[in-house]
Amino acid sequence: MDDSEIIEATRGWIANVVIGLNLCPFAQRVFVAEKIRYVVSPATRETALLEELKRELDYLTAISSESVETTILIHPHVLNDFLDFNDFLGPAEALIESLELEGVIQLASFHPNYQFAESGPDDVENFTNRSPYPMLHLLREDSITAVADDPDLVNDIPLRNIETLRRLGKARVIQLLKQQADA
């Protein structure tokens, strides 16, 4: 699969799952305005991915939010095992801290086998963060603040998403994801 197919699969997932199920109330605005930067990493090792993450953090903080508001760093060739991916989030967050970007850039994580702590591998709530490929989403915190004047709205998103998926049921969620993958 080439980079354009990976990006199209990711765009389709955002349109049909993230926006379609309203899992992120902020996604549609940046998606429609085409202010999402999609980067497919060629990295096959964690160290290379960490270097690429640094480049993307530098890029995002150097460019105006009028041009690019958020970046999705898709890494299909590394961290395909969810536990390895989850372990990588510590160094990724440490990088953000070392670059003094805490409070500036927020890291969200998505993976095809995402599993929340305290949940079973087949629990429907895991699908709120399941994506076609492993990916790191770099969000500008001021962009979130600008559209979310109520901090409780932001804090309630995960619980609302879990309830949405529970209402749909696991079979329907899997069907939606399969339809998306086949598109």
ZAPA-152182 format. One record per atom (N, C-alpha, C): residue in one letter; y, x, z. Coordinates in steps of 0.05 Angstrom, whole numbers, plus 32768, in hexadecimal, padded with zeros to 4 digits. Layout:
[A; [Y; X; Z]]
...
REM end
This chain:
[M; [7FE8; 8011; 8000]]
[M; [8000; 8000; 8000]]
[M; [8019; 8012; 8000]]
[D; [802C; 800D; 7FEE]]
[D; [8044; 801D; 7FED]]
[D; [8059; 8012; 7FFF]]
[D; [806F; 8022; 8003]]
[D; [8084; 801B; 8015]]
[D; [8090; 7FFF; 800F]]
[S; [8094; 7FF9; 7FF6]]
[S; [80A1; 7FDF; 7FEF]]
[S; [808F; 7FC8; 7FF8]]
[E; [8075; 7FCB; 7FF6]]
[E; [8063; 7FB6; 7FFE]]
[E; [8063; 7FB3; 801D]]
[I; [8065; 7FC9; 802A]]
[I; [8066; 7FC9; 8048]]
[I; [8080; 7FBB; 8051]]
[I; [8096; 7FC2; 8044]]
[I; [80AF; 7FB5; 804B]]
[I; [80AF; 7F97; 8045]]
[E; [80A4; 7F90; 802E]]
[E; [80A2; 7F73; 8027]]
[E; [8091; 7F64; 803B]]
[A; [807B; 7F70; 8043]]
[A; [8069; 7F63; 8057]]
[A; [8079; 7F60; 8072]]
[T; [8088; 7F74; 8079]]
[T; [8098; 7F72; 8091]]
[T; [80AE; 7F5D; 808F]]
[R; [80BC; 7F5D; 8078]]
[R; [80D1; 7F48; 8073]]
[R; [80C4; 7F2C; 8074]]
[G; [80AD; 7F29; 8068]]
[G; [80A0; 7F0F; 8069]]
[G; [8098; 7F06; 8085]]
[W; [808F; 7F19; 8095]]
[W; [8088; 7F14; 80B1]]
[W; [80A1; 7F0B; 80C0]]
[I; [80B7; 7F19; 80BC]]
[I; [80D0; 7F12; 80C9]]
[I; [80D8; 7EF6; 80C1]]
[A; [80D8; 7EF0; 80A7]]
[A; [80E1; 7ED6; 809D]]
[A; [80CF; 7EC0; 80A7]]
[N; [80B5; 7EC3; 80A5]]
[N; [80A3; 7EAD; 80AA]]
[N; [8099; 7EAA; 80C6]]
[V; [8098; 7EC0; 80D5]]
[V; [808E; 7EBF; 80F0]]
[V; [80A5; 7EC2; 8104]]
[V; [80B4; 7ED8; 8103]]
[V; [80C9; 7EDD; 8116]]
[V; [80DF; 7EC7; 8114]]
[I; [80E9; 7EC3; 80FB]]
[I; [80FE; 7EAF; 80F7]]
[I; [80F1; 7E93; 80F5]]
[G; [80DB; 7E91; 80E7]]
[G; [80CE; 7E77; 80E3]]
[G; [80C6; 7E69; 80FD]]
[L; [80BE; 7E79; 8111]]
[L; [80B6; 7E6E; 812B]]
[L; [80CD; 7E71; 813F]]
[N; [80E3; 7E7B; 8136]]
[N; [80FB; 7E80; 8147]]
[N; [80F3; 7E91; 8160]]
[L; [80E4; 7EA6; 815A]]
[L; [80DC; 7EB8; 8170]]
[L; [80F4; 7ECA; 8179]]
[C; [8107; 7ECE; 8166]]
[C; [811F; 7EDD; 816D]]
[C; [8137; 7ECD; 8161]]
[P; [8147; 7EC1; 8173]]
[P; [815D; 7EB1; 8169]]
[P; [8173; 7EC1; 815B]]
[F; [8171; 7EDC; 815C]]
[F; [8186; 7EED; 8150]]
[F; [817D; 7EF7; 8134]]
[A; [8164; 7EF5; 812E]]
[A; [8159; 7F01; 8116]]
[A; [8164; 7EF6; 80FC]]
[Q; [8167; 7EDC; 80FA]]
[Q; [816F; 7ED0; 80E1]]
[Q; [818A; 7EDA; 80D7]]
[R; [819D; 7EDD; 80E9]]
[R; [81B8; 7EE5; 80E1]]
[R; [81B7; 7F01; 80D4]]
[V; [81A9; 7F14; 80DF]]
[V; [81A9; 7F2F; 80D3]]
[V; [8196; 7F30; 80BB]]
[F; [8181; 7F20; 80BB]]
[F; [816F; 7F1F; 80A4]]
[F; [817D; 7F14; 808C]]
[V; [818A; 7EFD; 808E]]
[V; [8198; 7EF1; 8078]]
[V; [81AF; 7F03; 806E]]
[A; [81BD; 7F10; 8081]]
[A; [81D4; 7F21; 807A]]
[A; [81CA; 7F3C; 806F]]
[E; [81B0; 7F40; 806F]]
[E; [81A3; 7F59; 8065]]
[E; [81AF; 7F72; 8073]]
[K; [81B0; 7F70; 808E]]
[K; [81BA; 7F86; 809F]]
[K; [81A3; 7F93; 80AE]]
[I; [818B; 7F8F; 80A4]]
[I; [8174; 7F9D; 80B0]]
[I; [816C; 7FB4; 809E]]
[R; [816A; 7FCB; 80AA]]
[R; [8160; 7FE3; 809C]]
[R; [8142; 7FE5; 80A1]]
[Y; [8133; 7FE6; 808B]]
[Y; [8116; 7FE9; 808D]]
[Y; [810F; 8006; 8084]]
[V; [8101; 8014; 8096]]
[V; [80F9; 802F; 8090]]
[V; [80DB; 8031; 8094]]
[V; [80CD; 803A; 8080]]
[V; [80B0; 803E; 8082]]
[V; [80AC; 805C; 8086]]
[S; [80A1; 8062; 809D]]
[S; [809D; 807E; 80A4]]
[S; [8083; 8089; 8097]]
[P; [8085; 80A2; 808C]]
[P; [806D; 80AF; 8082]]
[P; [805E; 80BE; 8098]]
[A; [8068; 80BD; 80B1]]
[A; [805D; 80CC; 80C7]]
[A; [803F; 80C6; 80CB]]
[T; [8030; 80DB; 80D0]]
[T; [8014; 80D8; 80D7]]
[T; [800E; 80E3; 80F3]]
[R; [8023; 80ED; 8100]]
[R; [8021; 80F8; 811B]]
[R; [8037; 80ED; 812C]]
[E; [8032; 80EB; 8146]]
[E; [8047; 80E0; 8158]]
[E; [8060; 80F1; 8159]]
[T; [805D; 810C; 8157]]
[T; [8075; 811D; 8158]]
[T; [8086; 8118; 8140]]
[A; [807A; 8114; 8128]]
[A; [808A; 810E; 8110]]
[A; [8098; 80F3; 8113]]
[L; [808A; 80E0; 811F]]
[L; [8096; 80C6; 8122]]
[L; [80AE; 80C7; 8136]]
[L; [80AB; 80D7; 814B]]
[L; [80C1; 80DA; 815E]]
[L; [80D9; 80E7; 8150]]
[E; [80D5; 80FA; 813F]]
[E; [80EB; 8107; 812F]]
[E; [80F8; 80F2; 811D]]
[E; [80E8; 80E1; 8111]]
[E; [80F3; 80CC; 80FF]]
[E; [8102; 80B8; 8110]]
[L; [80F8; 80B1; 8127]]
[L; [8106; 809F; 8139]]
[L; [8122; 80AA; 813F]]
[K; [8123; 80C4; 8145]]
[K; [813D; 80D0; 814B]]
[K; [8150; 80CE; 8133]]
[R; [8146; 80D3; 811B]]
[R; [8157; 80D1; 8103]]
[R; [8161; 80B4; 8100]]
[E; [8150; 80A1; 8105]]
[E; [8159; 8085; 8103]]
[E; [816D; 807D; 8118]]
[L; [8169; 8087; 8130]]
[L; [817C; 8082; 8146]]
[L; [8197; 808E; 813E]]
[D; [8197; 80A7; 8134]]
[D; [81B0; 80B4; 812B]]
[D; [81BD; 80A4; 8115]]
[Y; [81AD; 809B; 8102]]
[Y; [81B7; 808C; 80EB]]
[Y; [81C4; 8072; 80F5]]
[L; [81B6; 8063; 8106]]
[L; [81BF; 8049; 810F]]
[L; [81D9; 804B; 811F]]
[T; [81DB; 8060; 812F]]
[T; [81F3; 8063; 8140]]
[T; [820A; 806F; 812F]]
[A; [8205; 807A; 8118]]
[A; [821A; 8086; 8108]]
[A; [8226; 8072; 80F4]]
[I; [8217; 805D; 80ED]]
[I; [8220; 804A; 80D9]]
[I; [822B; 8031; 80E6]]
[S; [823D; 8024; 80D9]]
[S; [8249; 800C; 80E3]]
[S; [8235; 7FF5; 80E4]]
[S; [8238; 7FE4; 80F9]]
[S; [8226; 7FCD; 80FA]]
[S; [822C; 7FB9; 80E4]]
[E; [8243; 7FBC; 80D7]]
[E; [8249; 7FAB; 80C0]]
[E; [8236; 7FB1; 80A9]]
[S; [822C; 7FC9; 80A8]]
[S; [821A; 7FD1; 8092]]
[S; [81FD; 7FCD; 809B]]
[V; [81F6; 7FD9; 80B2]]
[V; [81DA; 7FD7; 80BC]]
[V; [81DC; 7FD0; 80D9]]
[E; [81D0; 7FB9; 80E0]]
[E; [81D1; 7FB1; 80FC]]
[E; [81B8; 7FB9; 810C]]
[T; [81A2; 7FBC; 80FF]]
[T; [8189; 7FC1; 810D]]
[T; [8177; 7FD0; 80F9]]
[T; [8164; 7FDF; 8105]]
[T; [8151; 7FEE; 80F5]]
[T; [8135; 7FE8; 80FE]]
[I; [8123; 7FE4; 80EA]]
[I; [8107; 7FE1; 80F0]]
[I; [80F9; 7FFA; 80E4]]
[L; [80EE; 800A; 80F6]]
[L; [80DF; 8022; 80EE]]
[L; [80C1; 801B; 80EE]]
[I; [80B7; 8018; 80D7]]
[I; [809B; 8010; 80D3]]
[I; [808A; 802A; 80D0]]
[H; [8075; 802C; 80DF]]
[H; [8065; 8045; 80DE]]
[H; [8047; 803E; 80DB]]
[P; [803F; 8038; 80C2]]
[P; [8024; 802F; 80BD]]
[P; [800E; 8045; 80BF]]
[H; [8017; 805F; 80C0]]
[H; [8003; 8074; 80BF]]
[H; [7FFF; 8082; 80D9]]
[V; [800C; 8079; 80EE]]
[V; [8009; 8085; 8109]]
[V; [800B; 806F; 811E]]
[L; [7FFD; 8073; 8134]]
[L; [7FFD; 8061; 814B]]
[L; [7FF1; 8046; 8144]]
[N; [7FDC; 8046; 8134]]
[N; [7FCF; 802C; 812E]]
[N; [7FBF; 8021; 8145]]
[D; [7FB7; 8033; 8157]]
[D; [7FAA; 802A; 8170]]
[D; [7FC0; 8020; 8183]]
[F; [7FBD; 8008; 818D]]
[F; [7FD2; 7FFD; 819D]]
[F; [7FD7; 800D; 81B7]]
[L; [7FC2; 8017; 81C4]]
[L; [7FC7; 8026; 81DC]]
[L; [7FD6; 8040; 81D7]]
[D; [7FD1; 804D; 81C0]]
[D; [7FE0; 8065; 81B9]]
[D; [7FFD; 805D; 81B3]]
[F; [8001; 8047; 81A5]]
[F; [801C; 803C; 819F]]
[F; [802B; 8037; 81B9]]
[N; [801E; 802A; 81CB]]
[N; [802A; 8023; 81E5]]
[N; [8032; 803C; 81F4]]
[D; [8020; 8050; 81F4]]
[D; [8027; 8069; 8201]]
[D; [803F; 8077; 81F4]]
[F; [8042; 8074; 81DA]]
[F; [8059; 8080; 81CB]]
[F; [8074; 8074; 81D4]]
[L; [8074; 805C; 81DE]]
[L; [808D; 804F; 81E5]]
[L; [809C; 805E; 81FB]]
[G; [808D; 806B; 820C]]
[G; [809A; 807C; 8221]]
[G; [80AB; 8092; 8215]]
[P; [809F; 80A3; 8204]]
[P; [80AF; 80B8; 81F7]]
[P; [80C5; 80AD; 81E6]]
[A; [80C1; 8096; 81D9]]
[A; [80D6; 808A; 81C9]]
[A; [80ED; 8081; 81DA]]
[E; [80E8; 8075; 81F1]]
[E; [80FD; 806D; 8204]]
[E; [810B; 8086; 820F]]
[A; [80FB; 809B; 8215]]
[A; [8107; 80B4; 821F]]
[A; [8119; 80C0; 820B]]
[L; [8113; 80BE; 81F1]]
[L; [8124; 80C8; 81DC]]
[L; [813F; 80B9; 81DC]]
[I; [813E; 809F; 81DE]]
[I; [8156; 808F; 81E0]]
[I; [8167; 8098; 81F7]]
[E; [815A; 809C; 820E]]
[E; [8169; 80A5; 8226]]
[E; [8175; 80C1; 8222]]
[S; [8165; 80D3; 8216]]
[S; [816F; 80EF; 8212]]
[S; [8187; 80F0; 81FF]]
[L; [8188; 80DD; 81EC]]
[L; [819E; 80DB; 81D9]]
[L; [81B6; 80CB; 81E5]]
[E; [81B3; 80C3; 81FE]]
[E; [81C7; 80B4; 820C]]
[E; [81CE; 8099; 81FE]]
[L; [81B8; 808C; 81F5]]
[L; [81BB; 8073; 81E6]]
[L; [81B2; 805B; 81F6]]
[E; [81AB; 805F; 8210]]
[E; [81A5; 8048; 8221]]
[E; [81BD; 8036; 8223]]
[G; [81B9; 801D; 821F]]
[G; [81D0; 800A; 821F]]
[G; [81DD; 8008; 8204]]
[V; [81D4; 8018; 81F1]]
[V; [81DF; 8018; 81D6]]
[V; [81CA; 800E; 81C2]]
[I; [81B2; 8019; 81C4]]
[I; [819B; 8012; 81B3]]
[I; [8184; 8008; 81C5]]
[Q; [8179; 7FF2; 81BE]]
[Q; [8161; 7FE7; 81CC]]
[Q; [8149; 7FEA; 81B9]]
[L; [8133; 7FF1; 81C4]]
[L; [811A; 7FF4; 81B4]]
[L; [8108; 7FDC; 81B9]]
[A; [8100; 7FCF; 81A3]]
[A; [80EC; 7FBA; 81A5]]
[A; [80D3; 7FC4; 8196]]
[S; [80BC; 7FBC; 819F]]
[S; [80A4; 7FC7; 8193]]
[S; [8092; 7FB0; 8189]]
[F; [8085; 7FB5; 8172]]
[F; [8073; 7FA1; 8165]]
[F; [805B; 7FB0; 815A]]
[H; [8044; 7FA4; 815B]]
[H; [802B; 7FB1; 8153]]
[H; [8017; 7F9B; 814B]]
[P; [8006; 7FA1; 8138]]
[P; [7FF2; 7F8D; 8130]]
[P; [7FDF; 7F84; 8146]]
[N; [7FDB; 7F96; 815A]]
[N; [7FC9; 7F90; 8171]]
[N; [7FD8; 7F8F; 818B]]
[Y; [7FF1; 7F87; 818A]]
[Y; [8002; 7F87; 81A2]]
[Y; [7FF4; 7F78; 81B9]]
[Q; [7FF6; 7F83; 81D1]]
[Q; [7FEA; 7F75; 81E8]]
[Q; [7FFC; 7F7A; 8200]]
[F; [8006; 7F64; 820C]]
[F; [8016; 7F66; 8224]]
[F; [8004; 7F6E; 823B]]
[A; [8010; 7F7C; 824E]]
[A; [8002; 7F83; 8267]]
[A; [7FFA; 7F68; 8274]]
[E; [7FE3; 7F68; 8281]]
[E; [7FDA; 7F50; 828F]]
[E; [7FD0; 7F3A; 827C]]
[S; [7FCF; 7F3F; 8262]]
[S; [7FC4; 7F2B; 8250]]
[S; [7FAB; 7F35; 8244]]
[G; [7F9A; 7F22; 823A]]
[G; [7F82; 7F2A; 822C]]
[G; [7F88; 7F30; 820F]]
[P; [7F77; 7F3F; 8202]]
[P; [7F7D; 7F46; 81E6]]
[P; [7F7F; 7F2E; 81D3]]
[D; [7F73; 7F18; 81DA]]
[D; [7F74; 7F01; 81C8]]
[D; [7F87; 7EEB; 81D1]]
[D; [7F97; 7EF1; 81E6]]
[D; [7FAB; 7EDD; 81F0]]
[D; [7FC1; 7ED8; 81DC]]
[V; [7FC8; 7EBF; 81D8]]
[V; [7FDB; 7EB8; 81C3]]
[V; [7FF7; 7EC5; 81C7]]
[E; [7FFF; 7ECA; 81E0]]
[E; [8019; 7ED5; 81E5]]
[E; [801D; 7EF1; 81D8]]
[N; [8007; 7EFF; 81D4]]
[N; [8009; 7F19; 81C7]]
[N; [8014; 7F17; 81AB]]
[F; [8011; 7F01; 819E]]
[F; [801A; 7EFD; 8183]]
[F; [8038; 7EFC; 8180]]
[T; [8047; 7EFA; 8196]]
[T; [8064; 7EFB; 8194]]
[T; [806D; 7F17; 818B]]
[N; [805C; 7F2B; 818F]]
[N; [8064; 7F47; 8188]]
[N; [8050; 7F53; 8174]]
[R; [8040; 7F42; 8167]]
[R; [802D; 7F4D; 8153]]
[R; [803A; 7F4C; 8138]]
[S; [8039; 7F62; 812A]]
[S; [8046; 7F66; 8110]]
[S; [8031; 7F71; 80FC]]
[P; [8038; 7F71; 80E3]]
[P; [8025; 7F7B; 80CF]]
[P; [801E; 7F98; 80D2]]
[Y; [8031; 7FA8; 80DC]]
[Y; [802E; 7FC5; 80E0]]
[Y; [803A; 7FCD; 80FA]]
[P; [8033; 7FE4; 8105]]
[P; [8041; 7FEE; 811D]]
[P; [805E; 7FF3; 8115]]
[M; [8070; 7FEB; 8127]]
[M; [808D; 7FEF; 8121]]
[M; [809D; 7FF0; 813A]]
[L; [80B3; 7FFF; 8137]]
[L; [80C7; 8001; 814C]]
[L; [80E1; 7FF4; 8142]]
[H; [80EC; 7FE2; 8151]]
[H; [8104; 7FD4; 8149]]
[H; [811B; 7FDE; 815A]]
[L; [812F; 7FEA; 814D]]
[L; [8146; 7FF5; 815A]]
[L; [815D; 7FE1; 8158]]
[L; [8165; 7FD7; 816F]]
[L; [817A; 7FC2; 8170]]
[L; [8193; 7FCD; 817D]]
[R; [81A9; 7FC7; 8172]]
[R; [81C3; 7FCD; 817F]]
[R; [81C7; 7FB9; 8196]]
[E; [81CB; 7FC3; 81AE]]
[E; [81CF; 7FB1; 81C4]]
[E; [81E9; 7FA1; 81C2]]
[D; [81FE; 7FAD; 81B6]]
[D; [8217; 7F9D; 81B3]]
[D; [8213; 7F87; 819F]]
[S; [8201; 7F89; 818C]]
[S; [81FC; 7F73; 8179]]
[S; [81EE; 7F5C; 8188]]
[I; [81DC; 7F62; 819A]]
[I; [81CF; 7F4E; 81A9]]
[I; [81E3; 7F40; 81BB]]
[T; [81F3; 7F4F; 81C9]]
[T; [8207; 7F44; 81DB]]
[T; [821B; 7F33; 81CC]]
[A; [8222; 7F3B; 81B3]]
[A; [8236; 7F2C; 81A4]]
[A; [822C; 7F10; 819D]]
[V; [8212; 7F0C; 8198]]
[V; [8208; 7EF2; 8190]]
[V; [81FB; 7EE3; 81A7]]
[A; [81F7; 7EF1; 81BD]]
[A; [81EA; 7EE4; 81D5]]
[A; [81FE; 7EE5; 81EC]]
[D; [8210; 7ED2; 81EC]]
[D; [8223; 7ED2; 8202]]
[D; [8217; 7EC9; 821C]]
[D; [81FF; 7EBF; 821C]]
[D; [81F1; 7EB6; 8234]]
[D; [81D9; 7EC9; 8239]]
[P; [81DB; 7EDB; 824D]]
[P; [81C5; 7EEE; 8251]]
[P; [81AB; 7EE0; 8258]]
[D; [81AC; 7EC8; 8263]]
[D; [8193; 7EBA; 8269]]
[D; [8184; 7EB3; 824F]]
[L; [8193; 7EAD; 8239]]
[L; [8187; 7EA8; 8220]]
[L; [8175; 7EBF; 8217]]
[V; [8180; 7ED7; 8219]]
[V; [8171; 7EEF; 8211]]
[V; [8158; 7EF2; 8224]]
[N; [815C; 7EEF; 823D]]
[N; [8146; 7EF3; 8250]]
[N; [8130; 7EDE; 824D]]
[D; [8138; 7EC6; 8243]]
[D; [8124; 7EB0; 8240]]
[D; [8114; 7EB2; 8226]]
[I; [811C; 7EC3; 8214]]
[I; [810E; 7EC5; 81FA]]
[I; [80F0; 7ECA; 81FD]]
[P; [80E7; 7EDE; 820C]]
[P; [80CA; 7EE3; 820E]]
[P; [80BA; 7ECB; 8218]]
[L; [80C5; 7EBE; 822D]]
[L; [80B6; 7EA6; 8238]]
[L; [80B6; 7E8F; 8224]]
[R; [80CD; 7E8B; 8216]]
[R; [80CE; 7E76; 8202]]
[R; [80BB; 7E7B; 81EB]]
[N; [80B9; 7E95; 81E3]]
[N; [80A7; 7E9C; 81CD]]
[N; [8089; 7E97; 81D5]]
[I; [8083; 7E9E; 81ED]]
[I; [8067; 7E9A; 81F7]]
[I; [8061; 7E7C; 81F6]]
[E; [8074; 7E6C; 8200]]
[E; [806F; 7E4F; 8200]]
[E; [806D; 7E44; 81E4]]
[T; [807D; 7E4E; 81D1]]
[T; [807C; 7E46; 81B5]]
[T; [8060; 7E4B; 81AA]]
[L; [8056; 7E63; 81AE]]
[L; [803C; 7E6A; 81A4]]
[L; [8025; 7E5B; 81B2]]
[R; [8028; 7E57; 81CB]]
[R; [8013; 7E47; 81D9]]
[R; [8012; 7E2A; 81CF]]
[R; [802A; 7E1F; 81C9]]
[R; [802B; 7E03; 81BE]]
[R; [801E; 7E03; 81A2]]
[L; [8023; 7E17; 8192]]
[L; [8017; 7E18; 8177]]
[L; [7FF8; 7E1C; 8179]]
[G; [7FF0; 7E2C; 818C]]
[G; [7FD4; 7E32; 818F]]
[G; [7FCC; 7E4B; 817F]]
[K; [7FB9; 7E59; 8189]]
[K; [7FB1; 7E73; 817D]]
[K; [7FA7; 7E6F; 8161]]
[A; [7F98; 7E5B; 815B]]
[A; [7F8E; 7E57; 8140]]
[A; [7FA4; 7E53; 812C]]
[R; [7FB9; 7E44; 8133]]
[R; [7FD0; 7E3F; 8121]]
[R; [7FE0; 7E59; 811D]]
[V; [7FE4; 7E68; 8133]]
[V; [7FF2; 7E81; 8131]]
[V; [7FE3; 7E95; 811F]]
[I; [7FC9; 7E97; 8122]]
[I; [7FB9; 7EA9; 8111]]
[I; [7FBB; 7EA0; 80F4]]
[Q; [7FBA; 7E85; 80F0]]
[Q; [7FBC; 7E7B; 80D4]]
[Q; [7FD7; 7E82; 80C8]]
[L; [7FED; 7E80; 80D7]]
[L; [8008; 7E88; 80CD]]
[L; [8008; 7EA5; 80C6]]
[L; [7FFD; 7EB6; 80D7]]
[L; [7FFD; 7ED3; 80D1]]
[L; [7FEC; 7ED9; 80B9]]
[K; [7FD5; 7ECB; 80B6]]
[K; [7FC4; 7ED0; 809F]]
[K; [7FD2; 7EC8; 8086]]
[Q; [7FE0; 7EB1; 8086]]
[Q; [7FEF; 7EA8; 806F]]
[Q; [8004; 7EBC; 8067]]
[Q; [8011; 7EC7; 807C]]
[Q; [8025; 7EDB; 8077]]
[Q; [8018; 7EF4; 806A]]
[A; [8002; 7EFD; 8075]]
[A; [7FF5; 7F15; 806A]]
[A; [7FEB; 7F11; 804E]]
[D; [7FE3; 7EF8; 8047]]
[D; [7FDA; 7EF3; 802C]]
[D; [7FF0; 7EEF; 8018]]
[A; [8009; 7EEB; 8022]]
[A; [801F; 7EE5; 8010]]
[A; [8027; 7EFE; 8000]]
REM end
